[in-house]
């Protein structure tokens, strides 16, 4: 761990302190580490670097052919898919989480295609850096 000083305008420091409080970080340093890591992850995605991700899809399992389409798309991108998990939320709704690893552009492409499948109620891609 290395220490360094940071100079911030008072209003920006107030916003940082608000973030520390809302997110319940133990201190400013932890909040700054979080923000730096988040920015680096976003930069990796923008530069199409190798990344990891999780895609969550919520859908009504009664929709005809939906699960077959989701599986076929995952097979088209089999080199990115590490695993998937299917959970029954209630009588009608399911959530599928798909763990992914690969170049950011390919992951985004797969996620966009899966989220666009007719019958998907909600889809959310969460990204993470591999570093």
C-alpha positions, 0 to 999 in steps of 0.5 A, a space after each residue: 500500500 502506498 500513500 499519496 496526497 490528493 487536493 480537491 475543491 471543497 464542493 468535490 470533497 463534500 460530494 466524496 464525503 457524501 458518497 462515503 456516507 451513502 455507500 458506507 465506505 469505512 473511509 475516503 481512501 476506500 471510496 477513492 479505491 472503488 472509484 479508481 477501479 470502477 473507472 479502470 474497468 470502464 476504460 478496459 471495456 471502452 478499449 475492448 480489453 479482456 474482461 469478465 462479466 455477469 449477465 442477468 436475464 429475467 423472463 416468463 418461462 411460458 414464452 414459447 421457444 424462449 429458452 431454446 433461443 437463449 441456449 442457441 445464442 449462448 452456443 454461438 458465443 460458447 467461447 465466452 460463456 463460462 457457466 449459466 444458472 437458471 432459477 425459478 423465481 415463481 410460477 411464471 418468472 425465471 432468472 438466468 445468470 450467465 458468467 462470461 469472460 472475453 473481449 469486452 466488445 464480444 461480451 457486449 454483443 452477446 449481451 445485447 443479443 440475449 437482452 433483445 430476445 422477445 420475451 425477456 422482461 429485464 436484462 442487466 450486464 455487470 462488468 468487471 476487470 480481470 486485473 
